[in-house]
Amino acid sequence: MSQIGSFALLLALGLSSYSFLAGLLALFGRDAGSMRLGETARRAGIAAFAAVLLAAVVLVMAAFRDDFSMAYIFHHSNRDLPAPYKFAVLWSGQEGSLLFWSLLLGGYGFVLRLRYKTDQRLFAHASVVMAAVQVFFLMILNFAAHPFAIVEGSLPPDGNGLNPLLQYPEMVIHPPMLYLGYVGFTVPFAFALGALIMKYPGEKWIQITRRWTMVTWGFLTIGVFLGAHWAYAVLGWGGYWGWDPVENASLMPWLTGTAFLHSVMMQEKRGMLKVWNMWLIFSTFLLSLLGTFLTRSGVISSVHAFAQSSIGDWFIVFMALTLATCVYFFVRNKSHLKSEHKLESLVSRESSFLFNNLFLLVACFTVLWGTLFPILSEWVQGHKVTVGPPFFNRVAVPVALLLLLLTAVGPLLAWRKTSVESIKRNFLLPAVGAVSIGIVMTIFGVRPWEDPSYFYATMAAVLSALVIFTVVSEFIRGGRVIAGKGQQNLLAAMVHLWHRNTRRYGGYIVHFGVALVVIGILGTPFNKEVEKEMGFGDKVTLGLYTLVCQSYTMEDNPNYGNEWAIINVFRGGRQVTTMYPERRFYKSSGQPQTLPRIYPSFKEDFLLVHDLYLVYEGKNETTDRPIIKAHLNPMVPWIWTGLIVMVFGTITALVPNAAAVRVLAPAPVQEPAHVGAGD
């Protein structure tokens, strides 16, 4: 099987190289011969995807067949590994993850090349750019990180097994989502660079790539949040975001991608920020490459980095070439990117988008600097100097609050210029509602003047409420207009309004989801925790809960041995659930894993929901009794609820607009002849 996989990768490299070179030559001519050459390049790109797909299928089949003659399968699988995780073997290691990158890139290119008739010239340029990126990854797979290398010596009886931290259901879908986001940004990058090279007229390239970008952004959003949930549900530290370098690597392209999605509206509507948008999408692609480099090169230490090797030089050279290419064509054709209009007022939709972009880039630069600082310090001083969460929070928290404010105010502003009277009329009720939330929090004991964390939590609550009230008011105000023209009730009118402009109102739903995420985060200063050794019948109290140890036991499975405690949870004298915090020891790898158990209190406290989070820390060797650590994390479930709302809003924005329903005006009623003008 290894020979088939190796041949498939070599064939894919040849086809991708031909697609790039032949496509590049075809761009220089417009005669029939050039068109035929370009067509062969397009078909070679499609065939390259088939070859990469074959290689990926071979690797997965080798995992299911326990073919430990392949070094990659030996290092990342074992006989007793459950079937779902054998799929995860594809992206669990260095070589497999790069093959997966190449597979997804080939898939995106396959769809792009099938739709080439939309604009053949522009699609040809984009296809060449994507072929160049594919050649890079296939060169690594063939010459630096070969996934089909053979184990030297005698055939091992069993493999080392999958990393225990990856043996969790979410890890079957988290890396694919993240990589669909990383790889997907290659498509708008390819169109942007192609449009710049050919001095493409107008904003059609943005309209073509809008859905590509939104889908990619949606995948990356899911990937980032699933990574946070994995850290929360598996690592057992009670948190979900620790500003880990790999977490930061996924956040940076998300920030610039978010900025791009907002600012392209200014280019579409007003012909502004053309240079800005070009560099935003260039930066997003480069940051996606940087994220892959940080995750897979071994230059950083991270609990999230599951594959490390010495391929960093390849990525550095490719990123440098990519940046040089972008700079060259930008300098050569920058006159083509002149804005058609200028900013007319600071109180306008344009200014809100501009400030939104600036704050997102400030956040991105802060994360980038903090992430790369250990590497830079080692180059300069000879030893690494790391920065922790306080550094990131010092900038990220205020910037996030300012972004929330813009998210709330932006929809209320008109293009070009907004009158003060319009702002007062549209902003008054949402502002009153938001301030009321802050007053209620103060009445119930939150003293923002006593602690900076309480101040930020209060501001986050107020601004999140402002976003929610603004979104709701926009739906209601538009619904009333529709309802006033026809025979629909308000709810039906709002649904109809949403169908008429799915991009706008889908964006509002995404903003609603962002506000829910922030509400989930603002509970952090109010977290509580307790740790206790618990034998049979022992109790511990945390907040409103009483935890009683019913029993503790152990078990042996083919893949791992485990021990866990059985904890009955009482609230107000009533048992609400039973929890089973667990600790496993994987046999093939010889590594332990802690599996926390989480109970969200949606049934008891919907708005003020919280998580009861139990961790089996291990046993006291003297008493042989388990040590249980319990966390009470307010509001955290709203983070994952916010993700669902954001995904729904993104899907909504992708749906084509429905045609406006025309309502016939009722015929005028003629008055009786005897009615006089003075009656």
C-alpha positions, -999 to +999 in steps of 0.1 A: +000+000+000+029+024+007+040+021-029+005+031-041+004+061-017+039+072-027+031+070-064-001+090-059+018+118-042+045+119-068+018+119-096+000+147-078+032+167-077+037+162-114+001+172-122+001+202-100+034+214-114+020+210-149-012+229-139+009+257-126+034+260-154+010+254-183-016+277-167+011+304-163+021+301-199-015+302-210-021+335-193+004+352-216-016+345-247-051+349-259-050+327-291-066+293-295-034+275-286-032+293-253-068+285-245-062+248-252-031+249-230-051+266-202-077+239-205-052+212-201-038+230-170-073+231-155-078+194-161-044+186-146-054+205-115-086+184-112-066+152-117-041+163-090-070+164-065-079+128-075-043+117-069-041+134-035-074+119-026-061+084-035-030+090-012-053+100+017-075+070+012-045+047+012-032+062+045-066+058+062-070+023+049-035+015+063-047+027+097-078+005+096-057-025+085-032-019+112-004-018+087+025-010+111+050-014+083+044+023+076+062+044+102+034+069+103+008+043+112+031+027+138+036+061+155+000+072+155-023+041+157-026+008+174-048-023+171-073-015+198-078+021+187-116+027+182-126+031+145-135+069+147-100+077+159-085+058+131-099+084+108-082+110+131-049+093+124-049+112+091-043+145+108-028+135+141+008+136+130+031+158+110+030+140+077-007+131+078-017+167+087+002+181+057-014+155+035-048+165+048-039+202+041-031+192+005-063+172+002-085+201+013-066+225-009-072+201-038-108+199-029-113+236-029-093+238-062-115+211-077-147+231-070-131+263-083-120+247-115-154+232-122-169+267-119-144+284-142-170+296-167-182+323-143-152+344-154-127+323-173-098+348-172-101+355-135-106+319-126-075+310-147-054+334-127-068+320-094-062+284-105-025+292-112-021+307-078-037+277-061-016+253-081+015+271-069+004+266-033-004+230-040+031+224-055+046+237-023+028+213+000+033+183-023+070+191-024+071+188+014+051+156+013+074+140-013+108+152-001+106+163+036+077+148+054+068+116+036+037+099+051+044+065+035+079+058+048+086+022+058+097+010+093+132-003+092+139-037+107+113-063+118+076-056+116+063-043+150+034-062+166+015-031+176+017+006+172+024+034+197-012+046+196-029+079+191-020+107+214-045+103+244-054+140+242-067+133+207-089+104+218-119+126+224-150+128+200-145+165+192-110+158+179-125+139+150-141+171+138-121+200+154-089+197+132-109+193+099-129+224+107-098+243+116-080+232+084-110+239+063-107+274+075-069+277+071-069+261+037-101+278+025-086+313+028-063+302-001-093+307-024-100+345-018-062+350-016-059+334-051-087+356-065-073+387-049-038+382-062-052+372-096-073+403-097-043+425-088-021+409-114-046+413-142-058+447-130-093+433-128-119+460-132-146+467-106-154+446-075-166+415-092-138+394-077-151+403-043-186+393-052-173+360-066-153+352-035-178+365-009-194+331-003-160+314-004-148+337+023-179+334+045-178+296+043-141+296+052-146+321+080-175+299+093-153+268+093-125+286+111-149+300+137-162+264+144-126+252+146-115+279+170-144+273+194-142+235+192-105+239+201-116+260+231-142+234+241-117+206+238-093+224+261-122+229+285-135+194+284-103+174+282-073+192+298-090+194+332-078+229+343-113+244+344-106+270+316-111+272+278-086+297+266-051+301+279-035+322+251-015+291+241+006+297+209-014+273+189-047+288+201-033+322+190-022+308+157-059+300+149-072+333+163-050+356+142-063+347+107-098+347+122-093+383+133-080+395+100-106+375+081-133+391+102-119+425+094-119+416+057-156+405+057-166+438+072-144+461+051-153+445+017-187+460+022-172+494+019-155+485-013-188+470-027-209+499-016-186+529-019-155+518-038-133+525-008-105+506+011-093+487-020-057+487-008-068+478+027-089+449+016-062+435-007-037+434+022-062+421+046-068+390+025-030+387+018-023+389+056-051+364+064-035+338+040+000+344+054-013+341+089-030+308+080+004+296+067+020+309+099-005+290+120+003+258+102+040+265+106+037+271+144+016+240+149+037+217+128+073+230+128+082+224+165+094+260+170+070+264+200+059+243+229+022+238+231-002+213+245-021+217+212+009+209+190+006+172+182+030+171+153+065+185+153+094+183+129+121+203+111+101+215+082+101+251+094+126+262+068+103+251+040+075+273+054+097+303+061+110+302+025+075+298+010+060+326+032+089+349+022+083+341-015+045+347-011+050+380+006+076+391-020+051+382-048+023+402-031+046+432-026+058+431-062+024+431-078+011+456-053+038+481-061+035+475-098-003+478-100-012+499-069-026+527-091-054+503-100-065+503-063-074+540-059-105+546-038-135+561-056-148+580-026-134+595+006-147+593+042-173+621+045-181+619+082-170+602+114-206+595+122-213+570+094-214+533+085-180+537+068-163+551+099-177+522+120-162+497+096-129+515+096-126+516+134-138+480+135-109+471+112-084+491+133-093+475+166-093+440+150-058+446+136-046+460+170-058+428+186-041+407+159-008+425+162-009+420+200-015+383+197+012+380+170+038+399+190+030+379+222+031+346+203+064+353+185+081+370+214+097+338+228+111+330+194+124+365+189+139+367+224+157+334+218+172+348+186+184+380+203+193+369+238+199+332+234+171+321+257+133+322+255+113+348+274+076+339+274+046+362+280+015+350+297-022+357+298-019+390+316+000+405+286-027+394+262-056+404+284-042+438+290-049+447+254-075+421+243-101+430+269-104+467+262-102+462+225-130+436+227-152+460+246-146+487+220-155+462+192-187+454+211-196+491+212-190+493+174-210+462+168-239+478+186-237+512+171-227+503+135-261+490+124-277+522+135-255+544+113-263+553+077-238+553+048-220+586+041-234+605+071-259+600+099-279+627+116-278+632+154-316+629+155-315+595+138-290+582+163-310+594+192-342+579+178-326+545+171-302+543+200-323+555+229-342+523+238-313+499+234-291+522+255-316+524+283-320+486+283-282+481+284-277+506+312-304+489+332-285+457+330-255+474+346-277+489+373-292+455+381-257+439+384-247+466+408-278+461+429-271+424+432-236+429+445-212+434+416-190+464+425-172+475+394-152+501+413-137+476+437-118+454+412-108+459+375-121+424+366-155+433+380-154+466+360-146+448+328-173+422+335-199+449+341-189+467+309-190+435+289-225+428+302-237+463+294-222+463+259-234+427+251-269+437+261-266+468+239-257+446+209-286+422+216-311+450+220-298+468+189-302+436+168-337+430+182-347+466+175-334+464+139-355+433+133-386+449+149-382+482+132-378+466+098-406+442+105-430+469+113-423+486+080-431+453+062-461+446+083-475+481+076-475+474+039-493+441+039-515+418+059-487+400+079-482+400+116-449+413+131-432+379+134-440+369+098-429+403+086-395+399+104-390+365+087-399+380+054-375+409+060-347+384+068-354+365+035-352+398+015-317+407+028-301+375+042-266+389+042-275+419+064-298+401+088-276+370+089-248+394+100-270+407+127-276+371+139-238+366+140-235+397+161-261+384+184-240+352+188-209+372+195-227+390+223-237+356+238-201+345+236-190+376+255-217+370+281-202+336+286-167+350+290-177+377+315-184+352+342-147+344+346-140+368+375-167+350+395-153+315+392-150+293+423-131+261+430-125+237+458-102+206+461-107+177+485-098+141+491-131+122+491-138+088+505-171+069+507-198+094+519-175+124+521-191+157+513-179+191+499-199+223+494-194+246+464-218+275+459-253+261+459-241+225+454-232+197+478-211+169+464-213+135+480-189+107+471-210+076+465-182+053+454-150+051+434-138+022+413-115+012+384-119-008+352-097-023+324-104-019+287-085-031+256-072+004+248-068+018+283-073+013+320-093+038+340-104+048+375-132+072+384-153+085+412-191+085+414-203+118+428-239+126+437-247+163+433-274+179+455-289+214+454-313+226+480-315+191+494-325+176+461-303+155+439-299+170+405-274+147+389-246+121+393-212+128+378-183+105+370-150+123+368-124+099+353-087+093+348-074+070+321-041+053+314-035+044+278-016+011+274+001+015+240+015+050+246+019+047+284+003+082+289-024+093+313-054+114+306-078+132+328-115+134+317-135+161+336-173+159+339-194+189+333-229+197+344-245+229+329-274+243+350-298+253+322-327+235+340-322+254+372-308+288+360-314+296+324-301+332+322-275+329+349-265+294+338-232+280+350-211+248+348-203+225+377-169+211+366-154+180+383-119+167+379-105+134+391-070+146+401-057+111+412-054+091+443-037+098+476-011+070+477-014+068+515-052+066+519-060+052+484-088+078+482-095+100+452-088+137+451-116+156+435-113+192+423-145+210+417-150+243+397-181+264+395-179+284+363-207+310+358-221+317+323-197+295+304-225+275+286-234+308+268-201+306+249-211+274+232-246+286+227-232+317+210-212+296+186-244+278+175-260+312+169-230+325+150-230+294+127-267+298+121-262+335+112-234+326+088-255+300+071-283+325+069-261+350+052-251+325+026-287+319+015-297+339-016-321+368-011-357+361-018-375+383-042-394+411-025-431+404-021-451+431-039-482+441-020-510+456-040-525+488-025-562+485-016-585+501-041-599+535-028-634+533-014-658+557-030-678+578-006-716+580-008-729+608-029-748+624-001-717+629+021-707+666+020-673+681+024-682+696+057-696+664+073 
